[in-house]
């Protein structure tokens, strides 16, 4: 992370967590210094706003982009493009390996110019999860897992040799080996921090954990209050090299959840109901953000499943704010207590903790007590029946 050299709203502040000091760009302070009303922004837009405050430099990010997010409150939409820099990049092997090959080619080109090739490195944190190409050769045996992993390494020895070199050669680059799990689940269970910490010029900075990934279901991580979505390989590679993503400030559809599901219904019933409602609403290219008193009745698994289905209901992402369930999951999945304390204190100081006093482009409401068992029927059955 390299913060911008501007701080138009004097938002840079310090926070202490367990006697350790961190700097951060405060949305509360920015509101006091001219960004009136931003406390009512959707949490997902607050994450984008913090990103712009942190990187303001009058070049890729200028004051107009910051003001445009404040002005979003007036019309609930915007035609302004912003330069957004996610904290990290998640790659799967099919798209990730060509990206690593490109970095290697860049190093070779730099070397040919008699320059130091070691200057070519990802500028953002990058994780490459080997999952898409993994095959299952053995099954129904006690040692099937170990044998499949051994066969995988033998079958793709050249690939893994190259990736091992890449992990050793490049900074900010990690490999998650085959057999660990699928990339968006590994991201949820192990890689995500919710609040990211990074050192710059001797100071520790805190900021929201954000990412882009080369898997459409990268959106699963929005269930853990991490803003992220899927992109193509070229966009991911640009992100690796520190280039901002140019995007319009999106419309945000608020999805209110009330009460809890009746006995006998399942998470599948909930997800199918939510997907149908959002498809009927039309949320393509928009953010969806969940809120309401019913959130306390949704486990992290439920939230992750709903967020994972964003490509199916067409939204860029389905975002859940930070609350007690977020902290509970971080503890359950083995994150250390200091990380959990950072997430809680930062979210409450920044106004990113779950609340209901939010302005949305439009809203939907689901009373979960009205959910009934649901079936998802393949489309071809309809055409067969009709004929």
C-alpha positions in Angstrom: 0.0 0.0 0.0 1.3 3.4 -1.0 -1.1 6.2 0.3 -1.7 9.2 -1.9 -0.1 12.5 -1.2 -3.3 14.4 -0.7 -5.6 14.4 2.3 -8.3 17.0 1.3 -10.6 16.1 4.2 -8.0 15.7 6.9 -9.2 12.2 7.6 -5.9 10.5 8.6 -6.2 9.5 12.2 -4.7 7.1 14.7 -6.3 4.2 16.5 -4.9 1.9 19.3 -5.8 -1.8 19.5 -4.4 -3.8 22.4 -1.7 -1.1 23.0 -0.6 -1.2 19.3 -1.0 2.0 17.3 -2.4 2.1 13.7 -3.1 4.9 11.3 -6.3 4.9 9.2 -8.4 7.2 7.0 -11.4 8.0 9.1 -14.8 8.4 7.5 -16.2 10.0 10.6 -13.5 12.7 10.5 -14.0 13.2 6.7 -17.7 13.8 7.4 -16.9 16.5 10.0 -14.5 18.1 7.5 -16.9 18.5 4.5 -18.3 15.1 3.4 -21.7 15.8 4.9 -24.1 12.9 5.3 -21.7 10.1 4.4 -22.6 8.2 7.6 -25.8 7.2 5.8 -24.0 5.6 2.8 -24.3 1.9 2.3 -21.4 0.1 4.0 -20.2 -1.2 0.6 -19.9 2.4 -0.7 -18.1 3.4 2.5 -15.5 0.8 1.7 -15.1 2.4 -1.8 -15.0 5.9 -0.2 -12.2 4.9 2.3 -10.3 3.6 -0.7 -10.5 6.9 -2.5 -9.5 8.9 0.6 -6.5 6.7 1.2 -5.2 6.9 -2.4 -6.1 10.6 -3.2 -3.3 12.0 -5.3 -4.9 14.3 -7.9 -3.7 11.9 -10.6 -5.7 8.6 -10.7 -7.8 9.7 -7.7 -8.9 13.3 -7.3 -11.2 15.2 -5.0 -14.0 15.1 -7.6 -14.2 11.3 -7.3 -14.5 11.6 -3.5 -17.2 14.2 -3.7 -19.1 12.1 -6.2 -19.6 9.4 -3.6 -21.0 12.0 -1.2 -23.2 13.4 -4.0 -24.5 9.8 -4.6 -26.8 10.4 -1.6 -28.8 12.9 -3.6 -29.7 10.8 -6.6 -28.8 7.2 -5.4 -26.8 6.7 -8.6 -23.8 8.2 -10.4 -22.2 8.5 -13.8 -18.8 9.2 -12.3 -15.9 6.8 -12.8 -13.7 6.2 -9.8 -10.2 4.6 -9.6 -10.5 1.7 -7.1 -7.5 -0.2 -5.8 -8.4 -3.5 -4.1 -6.1 -4.7 -1.3 -5.3 -8.0 -2.9 -5.8 -10.4 -5.8 -7.0 -14.0 -5.7 -6.1 -16.2 -8.7 -7.1 -19.7 -9.6 -4.6 -21.9 -11.6 -6.1 -21.6 -15.1 -5.8 -17.8 -15.1 -3.1 -17.4 -12.5 -0.4 -19.4 -14.2 -0.4 -17.2 -17.4 -0.2 -14.2 -15.1 2.9 -15.5 -13.4 4.3 -16.3 -16.8 3.7 -12.7 -17.8 5.6 -11.5 -14.7 8.5 -13.8 -15.6 8.5 -12.4 -19.2 8.6 -8.9 -17.8 11.6 -9.8 -15.7 13.3 -11.2 -18.8 12.6 -8.1 -20.7 14.0 -5.9 -17.9 17.1 -8.1 -17.7 17.6 -7.6 -21.5 17.7 -3.9 -20.8 20.5 -4.4 -18.3 18.3 -3.5 -15.5 17.6 -5.4 -12.2 14.9 -8.0 -13.0 14.1 -8.3 -9.3 12.3 -4.9 -9.4 9.4 -6.6 -11.2 7.0 -7.8 -8.4 3.3 -7.8 -7.6 2.5 -4.5 -5.8 -0.6 -6.0 -4.3 -0.8 -9.2 -2.2 -1.5 -12.1 -4.5 -2.7 -15.6 -3.6 -2.9 -18.4 -6.3 -5.0 -21.3 -5.3 -4.5 -24.5 -7.3 -8.0 -26.0 -7.6 -9.5 -25.8 -11.1 -7.2 -28.2 -12.8 -7.1 -30.8 -10.0 -8.5 -34.3 -11.1 -9.8 -37.2 -9.0 -8.2 -40.5 -9.9 -8.8 -42.4 -6.7 -11.9 -42.6 -4.6 -13.7 -44.6 -1.9 -10.4 -45.6 -0.2 -8.9 -44.5 3.1 -5.8 -43.1 1.3 -7.6 -41.6 -1.7 -6.8 -38.0 -0.8 -3.1 -38.6 -0.4 -2.9 -40.6 -3.6 -4.8 -38.0 -5.6 -2.4 -35.3 -4.4 0.7 -37.4 -5.2 -0.7 -38.1 -8.7 -1.4 -34.4 -9.2 2.1 -33.4 -8.4 3.5 -36.1 -10.6 1.2 -35.3 -13.5 1.9 -31.5 -13.4 5.5 -31.5 -12.1 6.6 -28.9 -14.6 3.8 -26.5 -13.6 4.5 -26.9 -9.9 8.2 -26.4 -10.4 7.4 -23.1 -12.1 5.0 -22.0 -9.4 7.5 -22.9 -6.7 10.1 -20.7 -8.4 7.5 -17.9 -8.7 6.7 -18.0 -4.9 10.4 -17.8 -4.1 11.2 -15.2 -6.8 8.4 -12.7 -6.3 7.4 -10.6 -3.3 3.7 -10.5 -2.2 3.0 -13.8 -3.9 1.8 -17.0 -2.3 0.8 -20.4 -3.6 -2.0 -22.5 -2.0 -1.2 -26.1 -3.0 -3.7 -28.6 -4.5 -5.8 -30.5 -2.0 -6.5 -27.4 0.2 -9.9 -26.6 -1.3 -11.6 -24.5 -3.9 -10.4 -20.9 -4.1 -13.4 -19.0 -2.9 -13.7 -21.3 0.1 -10.0 -21.1 0.9 -10.4 -17.3 0.7 -13.2 -17.3 3.2 -11.8 -19.7 5.7 -8.1 -18.8 5.6 -7.0 -15.8 3.6 -9.5 -13.0 4.4 -8.9 -10.7 7.3 -11.9 -8.4 7.0 -9.6 -5.5 8.1 -6.2 -5.5 6.4 -3.0 -4.3 8.1 0.0 -3.1 6.2 3.2 -1.2 7.1 4.2 2.0 5.2 7.3 4.1 6.1 7.4 2.6 9.6 3.7 3.1 10.4 1.0 0.4 10.5 -2.1 1.2 8.6 -5.6 -0.3 8.8 -8.1 -0.4 6.0 -10.9 -2.7 4.7 -9.9 -6.1 3.2 -11.0 -5.9 -0.4 -10.1 -8.0 -3.5 -10.8 -9.0 -7.0 -10.5 -12.7 -8.1 -10.4 -14.7 -11.3 -13.3 -16.8 -10.3 -16.9 -15.7 -10.7 -17.7 -16.9 -7.2 -15.1 -14.8 -5.5 -18.3 -13.0 -4.3 -18.7 -15.7 -1.6 -16.3 -13.6 0.6 -18.9 -10.8 0.8 -20.6 -13.0 3.3 -17.7 -12.2 5.6 -17.9 -8.5 5.0 -15.0 -8.4 2.5 -15.9 -6.5 -0.7 -14.8 -8.6 -3.7 -16.0 -9.8 -7.1 -14.7 -11.8 -10.1 -12.8 -10.2 -12.9 -10.9 -11.4 -16.0 -7.3 -12.3 -16.1 -6.1 -9.0 -17.6 -7.9 -7.0 -14.9 -6.4 -9.2 -12.2 -3.0 -8.8 -13.7 -3.4 -5.1 -13.7 -4.4 -5.2 -10.1 -1.3 -7.3 -9.3 0.8 -4.5 -10.7 -0.9 -1.8 -8.7 -3.1 -0.4 -11.4 -6.5 0.9 -10.3 -9.8 -0.5 -11.6 -11.9 2.1 -13.3 -15.6 1.6 -12.4 -18.8 3.6 -12.1 -20.1 4.3 -8.6 -22.8 1.6 -8.5 -26.4 1.7 -7.5 -26.9 -0.2 -4.2 -30.1 -2.3 -3.6 -30.8 -2.7 0.1 -32.2 -6.2 1.0 -33.8 -6.1 4.4 -34.2 -9.4 6.2 -36.7 -9.9 9.1 -37.4 -12.6 11.6 -36.1 -16.1 11.1 -36.8 -19.2 9.0 -39.5 -21.5 10.2 -38.7 -25.0 11.3 -38.4 -27.5 8.4 -37.0 -25.0 5.9 -33.3 -25.0 4.9 -30.6 -22.7 3.7 -31.4 -23.9 0.2 -34.9 -22.6 0.5 -33.6 -19.3 1.8 -31.1 -18.9 -1.1 -33.6 -19.9 -3.8 -36.1 -17.4 -2.4 -33.5 -14.6 -2.3 -32.2 -15.4 -5.8 -35.7 -15.2 -7.3 -36.5 -11.9 -5.6 -33.3 -10.3 -6.8 -33.7 -11.7 -10.4 -37.3 -10.3 -10.5 -36.0 -7.0 -9.2 -33.2 -6.7 -11.7 -29.8 -6.1 -10.1 -27.3 -6.6 -13.0 -24.3 -4.4 -12.5 -25.5 -3.2 -9.1 -24.3 -3.9 -5.5 -26.8 -5.7 -3.2 -26.4 -5.0 0.5 -28.2 -7.0 3.2 -29.4 -5.4 6.4 -32.1 -5.6 9.1 -32.8 -7.3 12.4 -33.0 -10.7 10.7 -29.2 -10.7 10.1 -28.7 -12.0 13.6 -30.6 -15.2 12.5 -28.3 -15.8 9.5 -25.1 -17.8 10.2 -22.0 -17.1 8.3 -22.6 -20.2 6.2 -26.0 -18.8 5.2 -24.5 -15.4 4.3 -21.6 -16.9 2.3 -24.1 -19.1 0.3 -26.2 -16.1 -0.5 -23.2 -14.0 -1.4 -21.8 -16.8 -3.5 -24.9 -16.8 -5.7 -24.3 -13.2 -6.8 -23.5 -14.3 -10.4 -26.8 -16.2 -10.4 -28.9 -13.2 -9.4 -26.7 -10.9 -11.6 -25.3 -8.4 -9.1 -21.7 -7.4 -8.9 -21.8 -8.5 -5.2 -24.1 -9.3 -2.3 -22.5 -7.6 0.7 -23.1 -8.3 4.4 -21.9 -5.8 7.0 -19.6 -6.5 9.9 -21.5 -7.7 13.1 -21.2 -10.1 15.9 -21.6 -13.1 13.5 -18.5 -11.9 11.6 -16.5 -11.9 14.8 -17.8 -15.3 15.8 -16.8 -16.8 12.5 -13.3 -15.3 12.7 -12.8 -16.9 16.0 -14.3 -20.2 14.9 -12.0 -20.4 11.8 -8.9 -19.8 13.9 -8.1 -16.2 13.4 -6.1 -14.8 16.4 -7.8 -12.6 19.0 -5.8 -9.5 18.0 -7.2 -9.8 14.5 -10.7 -10.1 15.9 -10.2 -7.1 18.2 -8.9 -5.0 15.2 -12.0 -5.9 13.1 -14.4 -5.0 15.9 -12.8 -1.7 16.9 -12.1 -0.5 13.4 -15.6 -1.3 12.1 -17.2 0.6 15.0 -14.9 3.6 14.7 -15.4 3.7 10.9 -19.2 3.3 10.9 -18.9 0.0 9.1 -20.6 -2.0 11.8 -24.1 -3.2 10.9 -26.9 -0.6 11.2 -30.2 0.2 9.7 -30.0 4.0 9.1 -28.8 3.6 5.5 -29.8 5.3 2.2 -30.1 2.9 -0.7 -31.0 3.3 -4.4 -34.0 1.0 -3.8 -35.0 -1.7 -1.2 -36.5 -5.1 -0.9 -37.8 -6.8 2.2 -37.9 -10.5 3.0 -39.8 -11.8 6.1 -37.9 -15.1 6.6 -40.8 -16.6 8.6 -42.7 -16.7 5.3 -40.1 -18.9 3.5 -41.5 -22.3 2.4 -39.6 -25.3 1.0 -38.6 -24.6 -2.6 -37.5 -26.6 -5.6 -35.2 -25.5 -8.3 -36.3 -27.1 -11.6 -34.0 -27.3 -14.7 -35.3 -25.3 -17.6 -35.4 -28.2 -20.0 -38.1 -29.8 -17.8 -40.3 -26.9 -18.6 -39.8 -27.2 -22.3 -40.4 -31.0 -22.1 -43.6 -30.5 -20.2 -44.8 -27.8 -22.6 -44.3 -30.0 -25.6 
